[in-house]
Amino acid sequence: MKIINVLIASVLAIAGDWTVKRDAVESNKSNGRIAYRFHARDLNLVMGPAAPGSVKFRVSIDGRPPGAAHGLDVDEQGIGTISEPRMYQLIRQAGSIKDRRFEIEFLDPGVQVFSFTFG
């Protein structure tokens, strides 16, 4: 078990109790967070539960719920559930693209996070 609190080039921040694996990071406790600065219309995250079951999460964009910019896998308040390993569409913005700050908080332990993708 390794506790991580990392900031890389003001782009990526990971906070909470995480285990770093070869191909993923895995949350060991609830309230693990990942923050990411991005410049794209869509923000997706490849992730899944570490064991059978589901993991609840909440996302925000620039510190607020995504509202109309929510992706297919979250509601306007930014709430979603991870039930299987796959790509989850978390943010889908309309209009002009600009630098934004994304954050996801895992309300339950036991999520594996693999990769961000963008559209």
NUGUTI-740625 format. One record per residue (C-alpha): x, y, z; residue in three letters; residue number from 1. Coordinates in Angstrom, 2 decimals, padded with zeros to 5 digits. Each point is the difference from the previous one (the first is absolute). Layout:
+---------+---------+---------+-----+-----+
:      xx :      yy :      zz :   r :   k :
+---------+---------+---------+-----+-----+
:       X :       Y :       Z : ALA : NUM :
...
+---------+---------+---------+-----+-----+
***
This chain:
+---------+---------+---------+-----+-----+
:      xx :      yy :      zz :   r :   k :
+---------+---------+---------+-----+-----+
:  000.00 :  000.00 :  000.00 : MET :   1 :
:  001.30 :  003.41 : -000.93 : LYS :   2 :
: -001.48 :  003.39 :  000.85 : ILE :   3 :
:  000.37 :  002.38 : -002.92 : ILE :   4 :
: -000.36 :  003.73 : -000.22 : ASN :   5 :
:  001.61 :  001.01 : -003.30 : VAL :   6 :
: -000.08 :  003.08 : -002.20 : LEU :   7 :
:  001.61 : -000.33 : -003.43 : ILE :   8 :
:  000.70 :  003.18 : -002.00 : ALA :   9 :
: -003.22 :  001.62 :  001.31 : SER :  10 :
: -001.93 : -002.41 : -002.22 : VAL :  11 :
: -000.75 : -003.10 :  002.08 : LEU :  12 :
: -000.62 : -000.36 :  003.74 : ALA :  13 :
: -000.79 : -003.22 :  001.87 : ILE :  14 :
: -001.05 :  000.11 :  003.65 : ALA :  15 :
: -000.95 : -002.76 :  002.41 : GLY :  16 :
:  001.07 : -003.55 :  000.75 : ASP :  17 :
:  000.94 : -001.66 : -003.30 : TRP :  18 :
:  002.03 : -003.00 : -001.14 : THR :  19 :
:  002.02 :  000.55 : -003.16 : VAL :  20 :
: -000.04 : -003.03 : -002.29 : LYS :  21 :
:  001.69 : -000.60 : -003.33 : ARG :  22 :
: -003.04 :  000.97 : -002.06 : ASP :  23 :
: -002.27 :  001.82 :  002.47 : ALA :  24 :
: -000.40 :  001.74 :  003.33 : VAL :  25 :
: -002.41 : -001.55 :  002.49 : GLU :  26 :
: -001.78 :  001.83 :  002.82 : SER :  27 :
:  000.29 : -001.66 :  003.38 : ASN :  28 :
: -002.44 :  002.27 :  001.86 : LYS :  29 :
: -002.97 :  002.18 : -000.84 : SER :  30 :
:  000.44 :  003.66 : -000.96 : ASN :  31 :
:  003.00 : -000.57 : -002.27 : GLY :  32 :
:  000.26 :  002.85 : -002.51 : ARG :  33 :
:  001.55 :  000.68 : -003.36 : ILE :  34 :
:  000.17 :  003.51 : -001.47 : ALA :  35 :
:  001.06 :  000.70 : -003.58 : TYR :  36 :
:  000.38 :  003.14 : -002.12 : ARG :  37 :
: -001.22 : -000.61 : -003.53 : PHE :  38 :
: -000.83 :  001.74 : -003.26 : HIS :  39 :
: -002.54 : -002.08 : -001.94 : ALA :  40 :
: -003.73 : -000.33 : -000.62 : ARG :  41 :
: -000.31 : -003.47 :  001.56 : ASP :  42 :
:  001.78 : -001.49 :  003.00 : LEU :  43 :
: -000.20 : -003.75 :  000.47 : ASN :  44 :
:  001.58 : -002.27 :  002.59 : LEU :  45 :
:  000.72 : -003.71 : -000.39 : VAL :  46 :
: -000.72 : -001.58 :  003.38 : MET :  47 :
: -001.75 : -002.85 :  001.74 : GLY :  48 :
: -000.69 : -001.50 :  003.41 : PRO :  49 :
:  002.96 : -001.89 :  001.48 : ALA :  50 :
: -002.36 : -002.78 :  001.17 : ALA :  51 :
: -003.55 : -000.99 : -000.99 : PRO :  52 :
: -002.46 :  002.72 :  000.97 : GLY :  53 :
: -000.31 :  003.71 : -000.69 : SER :  54 :
:  001.73 :  003.23 :  000.98 : VAL :  55 :
: -001.77 :  003.36 :  000.25 : LYS :  56 :
:  001.76 :  003.19 : -001.06 : PHE :  57 :
: -000.55 :  003.73 : -000.44 : ARG :  58 :
:  001.59 :  002.24 : -002.65 : VAL :  59 :
:  000.37 :  003.75 : -000.25 : SER :  60 :
:  001.26 :  002.43 : -002.59 : ILE :  61 :
:  001.66 :  003.19 :  001.19 : ASP :  62 :
: -001.19 : -000.83 :  003.54 : GLY :  63 :
: -003.70 : -000.33 : -000.86 : ARG :  64 :
: -002.32 : -002.83 : -001.08 : PRO :  65 :
:  000.14 : -000.42 : -003.79 : PRO :  66 :
: -003.65 :  000.93 : -000.66 : GLY :  67 :
: -000.64 : -000.06 : -003.76 : ALA :  68 :
:  003.65 : -001.03 : -000.59 : ALA :  69 :
: -000.53 : -003.40 :  001.63 : HIS :  70 :
:  000.95 : -003.08 : -001.97 : GLY :  71 :
: -002.15 : -003.06 : -000.66 : LEU :  72 :
:  001.15 : -001.75 :  003.18 : ASP :  73 :
: -000.78 :  002.76 :  002.53 : VAL :  74 :
: -003.00 :  002.17 :  000.82 : ASP :  75 :
: -000.10 :  003.82 :  000.07 : GLU :  76 :
:  001.18 : -000.06 :  003.63 : GLN :  77 :
:  003.04 : -002.06 : -001.05 : GLY :  78 :
: -001.06 : -003.24 :  001.71 : ILE :  79 :
:  000.73 : -003.35 : -001.63 : GLY :  80 :
:  000.63 : -003.68 :  000.71 : THR :  81 :
:  002.78 : -002.27 : -001.22 : ILE :  82 :
: -001.34 : -003.51 : -000.49 : SER :  83 :
:  002.39 : -001.56 : -002.51 : GLU :  84 :
:  003.42 :  000.67 : -001.55 : PRO :  85 :
: -000.48 :  002.32 : -003.00 : ARG :  86 :
:  000.35 :  003.56 : -001.23 : MET :  87 :
: -002.35 :  002.40 :  001.81 : TYR :  88 :
: -000.99 :  003.28 : -001.69 : GLN :  89 :
:  000.11 :  002.53 :  002.84 : LEU :  90 :
:  000.03 :  003.41 : -001.74 : ILE :  91 :
: -001.48 :  001.00 : -003.38 : ARG :  92 :
:  000.09 :  003.74 : -000.57 : GLN :  93 :
: -001.79 :  002.07 : -002.61 : ALA :  94 :
:  001.30 :  003.22 : -001.45 : GLY :  95 :
:  003.55 :  001.28 :  000.07 : SER :  96 :
:  002.76 : -002.07 :  001.52 : ILE :  97 :
:  002.18 :  001.51 :  002.71 : LYS :  98 :
:  002.29 : -001.15 :  002.80 : ASP :  99 :
: -002.04 : -001.58 :  002.78 : ARG : 100 :
:  000.70 : -001.69 :  003.34 : ARG : 101 :
: -001.63 : -003.42 :  000.42 : PHE : 102 :
: -000.25 : -001.83 :  003.30 : GLU : 103 :
: -001.39 : -003.41 :  000.88 : ILE : 104 :
: -000.59 : -001.21 :  003.54 : GLU : 105 :
: -000.61 : -003.69 :  000.61 : PHE : 106 :
: -002.61 : -000.28 :  002.75 : LEU : 107 :
:  000.76 : -003.71 :  000.53 : ASP : 108 :
:  003.34 : -001.83 :  000.14 : PRO : 109 :
:  001.14 : -002.55 : -002.55 : GLY : 110 :
:  000.17 :  001.70 : -003.39 : VAL : 111 :
:  002.73 : -000.65 : -002.55 : GLN : 112 :
:  000.81 :  002.98 : -002.23 : VAL : 113 :
:  001.88 : -000.72 : -003.21 : PHE : 114 :
:  000.03 :  002.93 : -002.44 : SER : 115 :
: -001.53 :  003.33 : -001.00 : PHE : 116 :
: -001.22 :  000.38 : -003.60 : THR : 117 :
: -001.26 :  003.13 : -001.74 : PHE : 118 :
: -002.23 :  000.92 : -002.90 : GLY : 119 :
+---------+---------+---------+-----+-----+
***
